Amino acid sequence: MIKKVLIGLVLLAVVYVVFDKYVMTAYTLQGQSVSVPDVEKMSYDKAVELLKSEGLAGKKSYNVRYIRDIDSNTVIAQRPSAGSEVKPGRTIYLILNKREKPKFSVPDFYGRALEEVRQTLGRFDIEVKDIQQQTVYDPSEDGRVLSQSVSPGTVIYSGSSVSLVVGKAKIVEKVRKIPVPDVLGMSLKQAREIIVENGLNTGNVSYEYSTLLVPYTVINQKPAVNALVEPGKVVDLTVVIDEE
């Protein structure tokens, strides 16, 4: 009989301990909440310690995109955010920067527009460090990449830089051309006057002997008759003379 009483007392004590430790604790926690502390910009270890002291747990996760100049052990964000009311024991996700810088295989940018290249590199956090201009005479090359400092196919990391040479079209001023007048058969003096009147200049005069052609007349001119030349162009003449 005494043995049965003792067993009953032991069982009662066990039930009381379980009820007090688990059931009553759960009942007590119902309706309670904890304000999430601000752990951003802390190291991961310090953030976990602070959360633990507040009755919360911390779990490591990583940001989708690599952020330059931020240590991979620093908390850059937290979910839920600071100030949120949560139940005790809630897990707080601590977001860290990616450990490794993203890699990028440099494409061939030749012939591509500068702004297009900027956007492509910007998506991988790669800077266009230096842009040099090179004169081009083909309008289609204006504003287009002619060369790059990093060869196509080279693998570089986020935060690197690339220099470019870009075409700059030279504006060529169109000069109105004029036809060379016909001075063949004229005297040297008359030919010179006509050439000057037409906006050209006379150049060298050479002489050629002939007994068949009219002496002291122009028998050849260079450039030829009606050739289109720029104003001020020199016209050379050949004048015939007879034998003395």
C-alpha atoms as one frame of an Amber mdcrd trajectory, in Angstrom:
protein
   0.000   0.000   0.000   2.762   2.428   0.953   4.594   1.479  -2.231   1.575
   2.431  -4.334   1.295   5.759  -2.553   4.970   6.543  -3.182   4.627   5.703
  -6.880   1.591   7.946  -7.103   3.459  10.821  -5.482   6.386  10.452  -7.915
   4.053  10.451 -10.914   2.287  13.524  -9.574   5.613  15.312  -9.161   6.625
  14.478 -12.751   3.315  15.741 -14.114   3.709  18.968 -12.131   7.238  19.573
 -13.475   6.196  18.954 -17.099   3.123  21.131 -16.717   5.061  23.949 -15.066
   7.980  23.898 -17.528   6.241  23.419 -20.850   2.508  23.928 -20.635   2.601
  26.965 -18.378   5.533  28.455 -20.306   3.675  28.123 -23.598   0.558  29.556
 -21.995   2.513  32.439 -20.539   4.157  33.233 -23.898   0.812  33.457 -25.659
   0.071  37.095 -26.417   3.677  38.164 -25.688   5.939  39.752 -28.365   9.525
  40.959 -28.762  10.655  44.069 -30.628  13.312  43.152 -33.187  16.535  45.097
 -32.515  18.443  46.919 -35.257  21.443  44.773 -36.193  22.201  46.241 -39.614
  25.846  47.243 -40.224  26.938  44.954 -37.352  29.189  41.982 -37.875  27.260
  38.728 -38.192  28.537  37.337 -34.873  27.612  40.469 -32.890  24.185  40.546
 -34.507  23.531  36.929 -33.477  24.610  37.677 -29.888  22.280  40.667 -29.638
  19.346  38.722 -31.066  20.022  35.874 -28.667  20.023  38.265 -25.711  16.550
  39.404 -26.819  15.254  35.834 -27.066  15.524  35.661 -30.848  17.588  33.601
 -33.292  19.689  34.760 -36.230  20.085  32.939 -39.539  22.601  33.795 -42.252
  21.515  34.487 -45.848  23.159  36.242 -48.803  22.199  39.181 -50.986  21.293
  38.435 -54.608  23.732  41.034 -55.977  27.322  41.740 -54.978  27.804  45.213
 -53.485  31.215  46.798 -53.913  33.259  47.867 -50.838  31.081  46.035 -48.286
  32.570  43.249 -46.188  30.940  39.833 -46.600  30.619  39.489 -42.804  28.608
  42.698 -42.308  24.828  42.600 -42.027  23.415  44.758 -44.852  19.725  44.008
 -44.164  17.479  42.012 -41.842  14.110  40.326 -42.173  11.883  41.117 -40.286
  13.103  44.708 -40.110  14.149  46.492 -36.933  11.224  47.488 -34.705   8.942
  44.675 -35.879   6.980  42.914 -33.136   7.507  39.151 -33.265   7.023  36.158
 -31.009   9.901  35.120 -28.732  12.201  32.607 -30.399  11.485  33.984 -33.900
  14.277  33.535 -36.472  15.622  36.777 -37.934  17.264  36.454 -41.348  20.558
  38.333 -41.504  21.462  39.255 -45.078  25.171  39.478 -45.917  27.017  40.575
 -49.036  28.021  37.893 -51.540  31.367  36.335 -50.641  32.803  36.354 -54.154
  32.764  39.118 -56.744  30.718  38.168 -59.821  32.731  37.253 -62.915  32.128
  38.784 -66.329  33.462  37.665 -69.708  34.152  40.816 -71.712  32.476  40.750
 -75.143  33.766  42.368 -78.332  32.428  45.928 -78.208  33.751  46.969 -81.623
  31.142  48.924 -83.567  28.704  49.153 -80.658  27.282  52.481 -79.466  28.995
  53.956 -76.393  25.797  54.211 -74.327  24.925  50.586 -75.063  28.369  49.508
 -73.844  27.993  51.627 -70.676  24.690  49.936 -69.846  26.104  46.455 -70.441
  29.097  47.065 -68.161  26.960  48.841 -65.558  24.837  45.733 -65.032  27.979
  43.985 -63.806  29.231  46.988 -61.779  32.127  47.554 -64.190  33.212  51.141
 -64.751  34.112  52.814 -68.049  37.251  54.466 -66.694  38.598  56.381 -69.672
  37.169  57.321 -73.076  39.450  58.536 -75.855  38.167  59.932 -79.122  39.602
  59.089 -82.512  38.759  61.023 -85.658  36.797  59.017 -88.234  35.573  60.029
 -91.681  32.821  57.431 -91.923  29.664  58.901 -90.291  28.517  55.375 -89.313
  31.509  55.094 -86.931  30.612  58.274 -85.025  30.024  57.431 -81.333  30.969
  53.780 -81.914  33.639  51.797 -80.081  36.810  51.311 -82.133  38.940  49.527
 -79.522  38.928  48.466 -75.868  41.574  48.095 -73.169  40.431  44.585 -72.170
  40.485  41.963 -74.903  37.234  40.157 -75.783  36.809  36.914 -73.843  38.847
  38.128 -70.855  37.195  37.319 -67.503  37.127  40.239 -65.073  35.411  40.819
 -61.719  32.774  43.252 -60.559  34.399  46.554 -59.587  36.930  46.427 -62.434
  37.237  49.108 -65.122  37.545  49.239 -68.908  38.872  52.002 -71.174  37.482
  52.615 -74.656  38.414  54.396 -77.874  35.349  55.876 -79.570  34.970  57.325
 -83.063  34.395  61.053 -83.519  33.252  61.998 -87.025  35.176  64.845 -88.653
  32.931  67.396 -90.293  34.283  67.827 -93.812  33.310  71.124 -95.303  32.127
  70.716 -98.864  33.876  73.144-101.200  32.075  74.240-104.357  34.137  73.257
-107.366  34.324  75.223-110.582  35.066  74.137-114.163  38.356  75.041-115.822
  37.698  77.472-118.714  38.727  76.693-122.285  41.693  78.920-123.174  43.060
  76.848-126.045  43.938  78.991-129.083  44.059  82.173-126.983  47.114  84.350
-126.555  49.014  83.891-123.328  47.857  87.261-122.031  44.204  86.592-122.841
  44.368  83.075-121.404  45.742  84.417-118.139  42.998  87.000-117.871  40.244
  84.422-118.474  41.725  82.008-115.915  41.914  84.694-113.209  38.391  85.940
-113.991  37.121  82.404-113.324  38.639  82.268-109.852  41.735  80.272-110.768
  45.444  81.057-110.962  47.958  80.640-113.763  50.933  78.457-113.132  53.900
  77.314-115.165  54.155  78.276-118.814  56.092  75.975-121.108  56.890  76.527
-124.797  56.762  74.193-127.757  58.113  74.822-131.256  55.808  74.288-134.214
  55.656  75.579-137.784  52.073  74.465-138.257  50.294  76.107-135.285  49.622
  79.788-134.699  52.591  81.234-132.818  52.192  82.528-129.269  48.863  80.806
-128.680  47.915  78.283-126.003  47.957  74.698-127.335  47.616  72.795-124.068
  46.310  73.402-120.547  46.414  71.396-117.354  43.927  70.685-115.750  41.969
  70.023-118.933  38.995  72.013-120.178  35.855  71.672-117.961  37.676  69.730
-115.243  36.070  70.512-111.835  38.583  72.013-109.434  38.580  74.028-106.207
  38.753  77.823-106.466  42.344  79.085-106.666  43.578  75.984-108.475  46.678
  76.601-110.626  46.356  76.074-114.382  49.566  75.321-116.309  49.769  76.374
-119.945  51.756  75.367-123.024  52.329  78.045-125.658  53.534  77.447-129.233
  56.392  79.425-130.770  57.874  79.220-134.266  61.492  78.553-135.056  63.690
  81.581-135.067
